[in-house]
Amino acid sequence: MQGRERSEYRPDIVVRVFKMKLSQLLDDFIKRKVFGCVTSYIYVIEFQKRGLPHCHILLTLDSSSKIKFVSAELPNINVNRRLFEIVTKCMVHGPCGIINPNAPCMKDGECSKQFPKAFRQETEENVNDYPVYKIWCIEPVRVGKHYIDNHWIIPYNPWLSKKYNAHINVEVCASVKSVKYLYYVCKGHDAASITLKMMTVLIMMRF
């Protein structure tokens, strides 16, 4: 193939790199204890429709460990330009809503991911089973063709974002109801039954 190849054309390379990064990430959690002592964990790998893999990981920490570094705000570009560039590239939702009513997340005129988020002076714990993070009002910055502010930032861990330069959404499950996430990550792969009828031959396929 001439010219620059697209990732979906080389799934062999994509999954190898993904596996290496995932193994390193799990080592950070389990062996290096970047979030504290992990008592149990579960993860599942899924593939998007265009073939790119992603992983959902649920960690259970011991009672003495707390994740203290989850941010839902743009970093200060004058303090940490590299982190600012990673967050604006990997951790921005949309924009959607009035700005882009045809965004994939829009359902019945509202964002299914509850964006844009409201500004808050302090983080509030255990609101609908998840914390509501502190989000300060700032001057909008241009990202691509839109101006965005902290309304649109997906929660992340600065250390992980800088190390992996990737989309890594970090959330704190603050209620026993987070068990519903276990059922989500264990829901299994997509499956479908297909019938192909060719003259008098009937072929049943399941994948």
Secondary structure, 3 states (H helix, E strand, C coil): CCCCCCHHHCHHHHHHHHHHHHHHHHHHHHCCCCCCCEEEEEEEEEECCCCCEEEEEEEEECCCCCCCCCECCCCCCCCCHHHHHHHHHHCECCCCCCCCCCCCCEECCEECCCCCCCCECCCEEEECCEEECCECCCCCEEECCEEECHHHECCECHHHHHHHCCCCCCCCCCCHHHHHHHHHHCCCCCCCEEEEEECCEEEEEEC
